Amino acid sequence: MAESKPRDIAERTFEFAERVVSLCRAVKRRDVAARVIVGQLVRAGTSVGANVEEAQAGHSRADFAAKCSIACKEARETRYWLRLLATSGIVSPSLLAGLLVECDELVAILTTIVRKAKQPVS
């Protein structure tokens, strides 16, 4: 079996944003809470990739690390809104499981990127 090439973080966060947008479009916004949560989710979920994209054009290592740090914070916020959608009964937890796993993986990857970017160059 051939080894698969690791996906680029910019592409992975873009695909994550696409999944978040698809979920948000499918959610029935029957009450004000659902509308607010979905609005927050789409903003945070799409911001992860936008900040990674900006980091790619960072002017310095510190700028790159700062943008990736923001992307990580947005991923954590996205996880919060996904969990709230599930616990409030707006969306079935089983429908969010895959997105939550991907979100956790993005947080871990971005945390590592930020940590390595902040290390002194040897």
C-alpha positions in Angstrom: 0.0 0.0 0.0 1.4 3.4 -1.0 2.0 5.9 1.8 -0.1 9.0 1.6 1.5 12.4 1.5 0.7 14.6 4.5 -1.8 17.3 3.6 -0.6 20.9 3.6 -1.9 22.8 6.6 -3.3 25.5 4.4 -5.3 23.0 2.4 -6.4 21.1 5.4 -7.7 24.2 7.1 -9.5 25.3 3.9 -11.2 21.9 3.7 -12.1 22.3 7.4 -13.7 25.6 6.7 -15.7 24.1 3.8 -17.1 21.4 6.2 -18.0 24.1 8.8 -19.8 26.1 6.1 -21.7 23.0 4.9 -22.7 22.2 8.5 -23.9 25.8 9.2 -26.0 25.8 6.0 -27.7 22.6 7.0 -28.5 23.7 10.6 -32.1 24.7 11.2 -32.0 28.1 12.7 -35.3 27.8 14.4 -34.5 30.1 17.4 -32.2 32.9 18.3 -29.7 30.7 20.1 -29.2 28.5 17.0 -28.7 31.6 14.8 -26.1 33.1 17.2 -24.2 29.9 17.7 -24.1 29.1 14.0 -23.0 32.7 13.2 -20.1 32.4 15.7 -19.2 28.9 14.4 -18.9 30.0 10.8 -16.8 33.0 11.8 -14.4 31.1 13.9 -14.3 28.0 11.7 -13.4 29.9 8.6 -11.0 32.2 10.4 -8.7 29.2 11.1 -7.7 28.8 7.5 -7.7 32.5 6.8 -5.1 33.1 9.5 -3.0 30.1 8.2 -3.1 31.7 4.8 -2.0 35.0 6.2 0.8 33.3 8.1 2.2 31.8 4.8 2.9 35.4 3.8 4.4 36.5 7.1 7.1 39.1 7.0 9.1 37.4 9.7 9.3 34.2 11.8 7.6 36.1 14.6 4.8 37.3 12.3 4.3 33.7 11.1 4.2 32.4 14.6 1.7 35.2 15.6 -0.7 34.4 12.7 -0.5 30.6 13.4 -1.2 31.4 17.1 -4.3 33.3 16.1 -5.4 30.3 13.9 -4.9 28.0 16.8 -7.1 30.2 19.1 -9.8 30.3 16.4 -9.6 26.5 16.1 -10.2 26.3 19.9 -13.1 28.7 19.7 -14.5 26.6 16.8 -14.3 23.5 19.1 -16.3 25.4 21.7 -19.1 26.3 19.3 -19.2 22.8 18.0 -19.5 21.4 21.5 -22.2 23.9 22.3 -24.2 22.9 19.2 -24.1 19.3 20.4 -24.9 19.8 24.1 -27.7 22.3 23.4 -29.5 19.8 21.2 -29.3 21.9 18.1 -27.2 19.3 16.2 -26.9 15.6 17.0 -23.5 14.9 18.6 -22.9 12.0 16.1 -23.0 14.5 13.2 -20.3 16.6 14.8 -17.9 13.8 15.8 -15.8 14.0 12.7 -15.5 17.8 12.8 -14.5 17.7 16.4 -11.8 15.2 15.7 -10.4 17.3 12.9 -10.7 20.4 15.0 -8.7 18.7 17.8 -6.1 17.6 15.3 -5.8 21.1 13.9 -5.3 22.6 17.4 -2.5 20.0 18.0 -0.8 20.7 14.7 -1.0 24.5 15.0 0.3 24.3 18.6 3.3 22.4 17.4 3.9 24.8 14.5 3.8 27.8 16.8 6.1 26.1 19.3 8.6 25.3 16.6 8.4 28.7 15.0 9.2 30.4 18.3 12.3 28.3 18.9 15.6 30.1 18.1 17.0 29.2 14.7 20.2 27.3 15.0 
